Amino acid sequence: MILPRETGQNRKSKRFLDFARNDQTSVKICDLTQFYSPLSGGVKRYLHEKIAYIDQYSPEMEHVLIVPGPKTQMTATARSRIYTIHSPLLSRASRYRALLNLRAVEEILERERPDIIESSDPYQIGWKAISIGHSLKVPVVGFYHSHFPEAYLRSSTKFLGRGGTRRAMKWTRAYVRKLYNRFQATLVPSEILAEVLSGWGVRNVRAVRLGVNTEVFRPRPDDAKSTRASLGVATDQKLLLYVGRLAREKNTQTLFRAFQLLQQQRPNEFHLLIIGDGPQRKELRGLQSRNCSKHVSWIQYCTDSADLASCYRAADLFVHPGVQETFGLVALESQACGTPVVGIRGSYMDRVICHDQESWARENSAEALADAIEGASTAKLSVLGECAARGAENLYSWPRVFEELFCIYREVCANYRRFNGEGQPQAVHHSQLPQI
């Protein structure tokens, strides 16, 4: 009996079905993003934790990552390949690059033939991922890591006026709706943000928690004393810590003003450690020059996770001034290390705080944040920290997160194959913008 030859398309169909049934058949996942640099934070952390999870727990899977870089090259491990594509530099501070060579992206995907593609980009890479997915007949999901309409337009009122800002928000919402409705699923890092996008008309939203590496970010060892000594922090001072970009959308200028108020009201009682860089470094240097230099330490970037964990453990309080966070990974890392968080209420980050927020600021102002820091510093921080560490470990360990994520992948693949791609959103050219 002569059996029909198994073509490449037949093999791919079988792999999709096996993935949907969770059989031990090799499945290839591809991630695309521009939010990636030697100095980047949350998105890069998520991607590398996914690679580590596949390497440790999922021998039936392969992973491909495509990102911009200073030169075109590929690095490989047993079950992962990272492609960097030569791309122009956007910022010397953040080292982010614009991935403009879409033909190179297409060539890599055609060669790798992944079973599912995830795009973490709301710009040209997102549109290209949709187009290639349609061509290769594979499902594409989008991860909405950054709530960019909120981050960049809400603060534009003084430039555009209220009417101009409303029109810009309307256009941006239409753009988000048009792009993300073309993915087989849109992943978001919080339930509240999922509700926001659903309210905008995005039909396929799935909430996915992000996580923390609890083997690195943990309350032990007790190395706080040596870390504080290396920073020149006095034993009777409260060490405040901020980790992240120094940028308007992170609201860091409010933090700097709040610390200046604390120094005026309670001089020498607090020391501020900043880890990060960005456009508002000038404002940070200004803070250091205003009689605060010996009470403000600045580390432009901490590339080693173990060193970063030591800084979290050394701090008495982690201060997060952000009001536009979609998740707040650094707040979660701090809690996993046993250090409680204080910030401004009302962002999507509130849901990942594993201790009470009684002392948090109720409005976005330097005065309110300074009062919140002062109030939190008088609480039983060790009790709050222990509660936070337990919650972070139980709810947000990366293995738990990726188990949930890969269940969504399986569901997406099963639905895609069930309909053979029919009835799925069709790809469009990335220059096709919404008409309002």
N, C-alpha and C positions, 0 to 999 in steps of 0.2 A: 504494500500500500504506500503510495506516494503522498506525503504530507505537504501542505502548502508551505512555501518558504516564509519564514518569519521576517517581515520587513522591519525597517527602523521604526515606522509609525506603529506597527503591531506591537513591537517591544515596548514602545513608550506607553501605549494603551494598557498593556499588561502591568507595567510598573505603576501607573496611576491607580489601577484597581487594587494592586497589592498594597500600595500605600494606604488606600482607603480602608482596606481590611486589616491594616497594621501587621502584614506579613513581613518576614525578615528578608526583604528584597531591597537592593540598593536604590535609594531615592536621593536625588540631587536638589538641594535648595540653593537659590542664588539671591544675594542681597545686593542692591544698588543704592548708593547714596553719595551726595556731595558733602554732607555734614561730617567730615572726617579729616583730621589733620593730626600731626604729632602732638598737638596741644589740646585737642578737642576732648569733650567729656562724655555726656550721657549716651549719645547715639553710638559712639565708638565703643564705649564700655559694653553696651547691650550687644553689639555685633561680636565682639571678642568673647564675651561670655557664652554666646550661642555657639561659636566655634568650639570653645572648651567643652561645653555640654555634649555636643555631638561626638567629640573625640573621646570623652570619658564614658558616656552612657548610651550612645546610639551607633553601634558599629554598622548598622544597616544603612546609614546616611552619609552623604557627602555634602560639602558646603563650598560655595564659590562666592567670593566677595569682590565687587568691582568698585573702585574708588579713585578719585583724582590724586595725583602725586607729582613730585618734581621731575620724575622720568618714568618712562614706560617699562614695566618689568612685571615678572610674576614670581611669587614665592610660594612654596608648597610644603605641606606636611602630609602625614599619612592620609587624612581624609578631608583636607581643605586646601584651597588655592586662593591666594589674594592677588588680584590683578590691580596694579596702579597704572593709570593712564596719564601721560604728561599733560599738565593743565596749568593755565596761568594763575598766578598768585592774586588773591583778592585782598588779603590783609597780612601785613608783616607781623602784626601782634598775634592774631589767632591762627595764622598759617593756613587758613581755608583757601581752597582753590575752586575755580569754576570748571566743571567737566564739560567741555564744549565739543570734544571729538566723539560725536555720537556714532560715527561709523565704526570706530574702534570698539565701542560698547556692543554694537550689533554683531561684529565679527566674533567677539568673545562668546556671546550668547549662542550664536549659531554653531560655534565649535563645541561648547560645553553641553548644549541641549538640556537645560535644567528641567525638572518636573514641576517646579513652582518658583515664581519670581516675586520677591518683596522689594518694593521701592520705598525708600525713606525720604523722598524728595518731592516737593510740590511744584517744581519748575520743569525745565526741559527734560530732565532724567525721568520724571514721572510719566510724561507723555511718551517718551521713547520706550519705556518699559511696557506700556500698554500696547504700543504698536508692534513691538517685537513679540510680545506674548500672543497677540492675535496671529501673527505670521507663523510662529512655531506651534500654535495650537496648544498652549499651556496657560494655566490660570496665573493671574497677576494680582497680588494684594498690595495695598498701600498702607504704610504706617505713618499716621499723623502725629509725629513727635512734637512738632512746634505749632502752637496756635498763632500762626504768624499774622492773621488779620488783627487780632487783639493786641499783639506785641508791638506792631509797627504803625497801626492807624489810630488807636485810641489816644495816643499822645500827639497826634498831628493837628489837633484842633486849632492851635495858635498859628499854624501855617496855612491850613486849608479853610479855617472857619468851621462852624458847626454844620452848615449846609454842605460844604465840600467834603467834610469827614463822613457825613451820612451817605452821600453819593458814593464815596470811595468804599465804604463798608458794604453797601449794596452790591457794587461791582465785584468786590472780593468774595462775598458770600456766593454770588452766582458762579464765580470762577471755581471756588472750592466744590460747589455742587456739581458743576460740569465735569471737573477732573475726577473727583473721587467716586462718582457714580459709574465710572468706567472701569473701576477695579472690581474684581470678584468679591472682595471684602475690604473694608477700611478698618484698620486696627487703631485704637486710641488707648492711651495709658490711664484713663479714668472713666468711671461711670458718668460723672457730671459732664465731661467733655463729650462723651457719646451722646448724651441728651441734647447738648448744644448743636452738634452736627446734624443729628436727626431733625431738630427743629429747623435747620437751614435747608432741609430737603435731601440730605445724603441718606440713601436708603439701606445701605449694607454695612452698618457700623457694628463693630465688635469691640468691647472693652477688654483689654489685655493688661494685666498688672506687669510692671517692670519689677526688677528684683535687686538683690544685693548679694555679694559673695560673702557669706557668713563664715567662711574659713579664713578670710583675710580681715574683714571688718567685724571685729568681735571685742568684747570688753577686756580680754587678756591678750598679752601680758600687761602687768601694771607698770608701764614705762613712763607714766606721766611726769614724774619728778625729773627725770633726765631730759625729757623733751622740753619741759618748761625752762630748765636751767640753760639749755642751749639757746633758747630764745631770749634770755634775759628777763624772764617774768618773775617778779617777786613772789615769795610764798604766800603773802597776804593779799595778792591781787586776784581778781576774777579774770580768767582768760576767755575772751570772746573770739570765735572763729567764724570766718566766712570763706567758702570755697566756690569759685565760679568765675565767669567772665565779669570784667569791669565794664558794664555797658548800661545804657539807658533802659533797655528792656528788662534788665535784672534789678533795676531800681537801686543800684549801689550808691548813688549820690545821697539818697535818703539815709542809708546806713552811715556814710561818712559824717553827715550833719548830725545824726543822732549821737554818734560817738563824741563829736565835739561838744555837744550839750552835756553829755555825761562827764566829760573832763571839767567842764565849768562848774557843774553842780556837785560832783563828788570826785575831786581831783585825786589822781594816783590810785583810784580804787579798781580801775579796769585796764586791761591790756588787750589790744585788738590785733589779731593775726589774720592777714589777708593772703589767700593762696589763689592766684589767678592773674590774668592780664586782660587788657582790652582798651577800648577808646577812652575810658574814664580814668586811665592811669594818671593823667594830669591832675585830676581832682584828688586822687589819693596822695600824690606828692604834695599837693597843697595842704592836705590834712596833716601830713608829717611835718610840714614846715611851721604850722601854727602851734608851736609849743607842745606838740604831741609826739615828736619824733621818737623819744625813748619809750613811748607807750604804744607805738604802732609798728608792727613787723610785717614785712612784705616778702613773700616768696612768689616769684612770677609764675612758676608752674612746678608741680610735684609729679614727676613721671612714674614714681614707684608707689604701687598701691600699699605696700607695707609701711612705707614712710608716711603716706597720707593717713593711714589708720592710726599711726602713733600720734599724729597731730589731732585727730578727732578725740582720741582718748585723753590727751593732755588738756583739752579745753573744758571749761566749766559749762559753757553754753555755746551752742551753734546758733548764729544769727542769720536768718534767711529773710531778706527784705523784699523778695520777689512777690509780685501780685499777679503775674501772668504766667505762672508755671503750669505746665500740663501734667507734671508728675512730681518732680523734686527729688531726684536720685541722691543728691548730696545730703539732703535732710535724712533720707533713709539710711545712708551709710553712717552718718553721725549717730543715729539712734542705735544701729547695730553695734556700734562701739561703746554704747552706754552713756552717750552724751545727749542730753535733752535739747530740744529746738525751741527757739522763740522767733516769732515773725509777725506778719500782718495778716489778719484773718481775711478770708474771702477768695483765695485762689484755689485752683484744683488740687493743690498740694495738701490741703487740709486733711484729705482722706487718708494720707499715708502717715499721719502723726499718731504714734502709738501711745501717747500719754495725754493728759488733759491740757487744754489750751486756755486756761482761765486767765493767765497773765498776758496773752497775746494782744497786740495792738488792734483796735477796732476801726482805725482809719489810717490811710496812707499819708503819714506825716512824720517828720523827724522827731517832733515832740512826743507823739504817741508811741513811736518805736523806742525812744529813749526811756519813756516811762515803763514800757513793757519789759525791756531789758533789766531795768532797775527792780521791777517787781519780781521777775522770774529769778533773779540772782539771790533773793531772800528765801526761795522755796527750798524744800529738801531735794536738792538736785540728784543726790545718789539714788533716792527712791524712784524719782522720775526716770533716771537713766536705766535702772534695772528693769523697770516696766517696759520701757522703749526697746531695750535689747531683746527681751523675750518676745515681744510682738513682732519685731523685725524678723527674727529667726523663724518664728512659727508661720508667718504669713507671706514672707517675701524672699525666701531663699530661691536662687536661680533654678535649681532642678524643678521645684514646684511650678515656677513661672513657665518654663519651657515645656513641661508636660501639658499644661493648658494650651499653650500656643500651638504645639504640634497637633493637638486634637483639632484645633481650628483648621490647620493646614489640611489634615485628612478630610475634614468635612468639605472644604472648598474643592479639593481635588475630586472627591466623590461626586459632588454636584456638577462640576464641570464636565466630567466624563459621562455622567448620566444623560446629559443633554447634548453630548458631543459638540459642545461649544455653541449650540444653537440657542438663541434667546439670550445670549450673554451680551454685555455691552460691546459695541464695536469700536475699534481703535480709530483715532483721528490724528491728524497732523498737529504737532505741538504749537503751531502758530494760530490754530483755530480757537479764538477766545470767545467767551460768552457775549451775546448781544443783550443789552438791557434797554 
